[in-house]
Amino acid sequence: MNAWDSQQYLKFADERTRPSVDLTARVALDAPARAIDLGCGPGNSTAAVARRWPRAAITGLDSSATMLATAKTDHPNFTWVQSDIATWAGANTEKFDLVFSNAALHWVPEHATTLPKIFSAVAPGGALAFQVPHSLASPHQTCMRELPATAKWRARFPTKPAVWLVESVDFYYDLLSQSATRVDLWLTDYIYIFNGPEGIVEWHQGAALLPFLQLLPDEPTRAEFLADYLAAITPHYPRQADGKVLLPFRRLFVIAYR
Ligand SMILES: C[S@@+](CC[C@H](N)C(=O)[O-])C[C@H]1O[C@@H](n2cnc3c(N)ncnc32)[C@H](O)[C@@H]1O
């Protein structure tokens, strides 16, 4: 229940894929022969890599069987691997001209030790390119993390839900500049537009809220948690003149060349 669900995730397919398109556009590689997409999900980011470099041999890697099932159906011409990113990074001996990851590495712990291992999979002349959300201080994130600690919810969360693991810009620069020939990194604020604050809840039900919902015992309790989350975020996202709400969403992009 409440594992990764490609249908829920792809309700916002355009918004979720745009960072991959923006990231691939900035990678200064003409013709990578081999590319791997870590945390490829339903294959939307993998397809963005393929559109930019149609001749590349592309592998998509993800730990979720359900996400990979959609990826295989929609894109049978790529190679698909089911694995945990950290486990793969610890055991991998293959080299790739492009190691790509969009919206996945924030689910992988210990970036200080895992990212150098991931970078070691980059062939000379190649690049590691990744994007992670960088919005931990935004109300849509703080409200989510604070709710399980409230008096009402504390007892229902005996274990802490997994939250995004994202470090500072300086951290990624210092870590990767030790072995990269060049590091390019930037932040972008995307503005997502929803019909109401319920849209923000719907958006996060596809990803960030999953570890919270997984810990709750049944559908009524999950619905109550989502209602409380909606009530908590609503004052932070006032309606525009046309009734819509805007969700500013900061993302960090990193490209490290070998
Ligand atoms: C937010 S989706 C991103 C999907 C796609 N890359 C995109 O750009 O939309 C995150 C994906 O990372 C996968 N994932 C999360 N933690 C992972 C891990 N430790 N190892 C492998 N895949 C992981 C999830 O199964 C999910 O498919």
The ligand as a Tripos MOL2 file, in Angstrom:
@<TRIPOS>MOLECULE
LIG
   27    29     1     0     0
SMALL
NO_CHARGES

@<TRIPOS>ATOM
      1 C1         10.5100   11.0320   -7.8130 C.3       1 LIG1
      2 S1         10.7780    9.5630   -8.7330 S.3       1 LIG1
      3 C2         11.7870   10.1430  -10.0930 C.3       1 LIG1
      4 C3         11.4680    9.4090  -11.3660 C.3       1 LIG1
      5 C4         12.1380    9.9820  -12.6090 C.3       1 LIG1
      6 N1         13.5900    9.9210  -12.5030 N.3       1 LIG1
      7 C5         11.7310   11.4160  -12.9110 C.2       1 LIG1
      8 O1         12.5860   12.2150  -13.2430 O.co2     1 LIG1
      9 O2         10.5430   11.7470  -12.8250 O.co2     1 LIG1
     10 C6         11.9820    8.7820   -7.7040 C.3       1 LIG1
     11 C7         12.3170    7.3680   -8.1430 C.3       1 LIG1
     12 O3         13.4880    6.9670   -7.4310 O.3       1 LIG1
     13 C8         13.3370    5.6210   -7.0550 C.3       1 LIG1
     14 N2         14.1830    5.3800   -5.8890 N.ar      1 LIG1
     15 C9         14.0620    5.9580   -4.6730 C.ar      1 LIG1
     16 N3         15.0480    5.5230   -3.8610 N.ar      1 LIG1
     17 C10        15.7820    4.6510   -4.6020 C.ar      1 LIG1
     18 C11        16.9320    3.8690   -4.3310 C.ar      1 LIG1
     19 N4         17.5160    3.9070   -3.1380 N.pl3     1 LIG1
     20 N5         17.4170    3.0830   -5.3070 N.ar      1 LIG1
     21 C12        16.8240    3.0330   -6.5240 C.ar      1 LIG1
     22 N6         15.7330    3.7700   -6.8460 N.ar      1 LIG1
     23 C13        15.2200    4.5600   -5.8940 C.ar      1 LIG1
     24 C14        11.8670    5.4280   -6.7790 C.3       1 LIG1
     25 O4         11.4940    4.0700   -6.8890 O.3       1 LIG1
     26 C15        11.2390    6.3270   -7.8410 C.3       1 LIG1
     27 O5         10.9370    5.6130   -9.0030 O.3       1 LIG1
@<TRIPOS>BOND
     1     1     2 1
     2     2     3 1
     3     2    10 1
     4     3     4 1
     5     4     5 1
     6     5     6 1
     7     5     7 1
     8     7     8 2
     9     7     9 1
    10    10    11 1
    11    11    12 1
    12    11    26 1
    13    12    13 1
    14    13    14 1
    15    13    24 1
    16    14    15 ar
    17    14    23 ar
    18    15    16 ar
    19    16    17 ar
    20    17    18 ar
    21    17    23 ar
    22    18    19 1
    23    18    20 ar
    24    20    21 ar
    25    21    22 ar
    26    22    23 ar
    27    24    25 1
    28    24    26 1
    29    26    27 1
@<TRIPOS>SUBSTRUCTURE
     1 LIG1         1 GROUP 0 **** ****
